[in-house]
Amino acid sequence: LLNFRKSGDQDGFIGDFSAKTQLTRDIYQLKLRTTPGGGLFEASIDHDVESNTFSTKVRKK
């Protein structure tokens, strides 16, 4: 997350939004359409940056 820390100039028009947060996880959202048939599939994939592993949950409706 970015956080307002201070003004980056004397007039206060430019903000300093620096962050030192280490990201350890990415979330990707994929949407696929198949042909023929036009099937539409969606998936969310978690990426653990430290171990470089990917995972997803399978749900049945």
HUPE-V274388 format. One record per residue. N is the residue number from 1. PSI is psi in degrees with one decimal (NA if undefined). NEAR is the number of other C-alpha atoms within 8 Angstrom. D_LAST is the distance of its C-alpha to the last C-alpha in Angstrom with 1 decimal. Layout:
[[N;PSI;NEAR;D_LAST] [N;PSI;NEAR;D_LAST]]
//
This chain:
[[1;139.1;4;33.9] [2;146.5;6;37.0] [3;134.0;7;39.5] [4;121.4;8;42.6] [5;-46.2;8;45.5] [6;173.2;7;48.6] [7;139.5;11;50.2] [8;-10.2;9;50.8] [9;173.7;8;54.0] [10;-29.0;5;56.7] [11;-16.6;6;55.6] [12;14.1;8;52.1] [13;-24.4;7;50.5] [14;122.0;8;48.8] [15;150.7;11;46.5] [16;105.9;9;46.1] [17;40.9;9;42.3] [18;154.5;8;42.6] [19;145.5;7;40.2] [20;18.5;4;40.5] [21;127.5;5;36.8] [22;123.5;4;35.8] [23;127.1;6;32.3] [24;-5.6;7;30.6] [25;134.8;9;27.0] [26;148.6;9;25.6] [27;123.2;8;22.1] [28;138.1;8;21.4] [29;123.4;8;18.8] [30;143.9;8;18.4] [31;124.5;8;17.5] [32;136.6;8;18.1] [33;129.4;8;18.8] [34;151.4;8;19.7] [35;142.2;6;22.6] [36;167.8;4;23.1] [37;-27.6;5;20.2] [38;30.7;7;19.3] [39;142.1;8;15.7] [40;124.4;8;14.7] [41;141.9;7;13.0] [42;147.0;8;13.2] [43;145.1;8;13.9] [44;130.9;10;15.9] [45;127.5;11;18.5] [46;135.4;11;20.8] [47;115.0;12;24.4] [48;109.0;11;26.8] [49;-38.0;10;30.1] [50;-42.5;6;32.3] [51;-3.8;5;30.9] [52;45.8;7;29.7] [53;151.7;7;26.4] [54;144.4;8;22.9] [55;159.0;7;19.6] [56;159.2;8;15.9] [57;139.3;5;12.9] [58;124.0;4;10.0] [59;137.8;4;6.5] [60;136.3;3;3.8] [61;NA;2;0.0]]
//
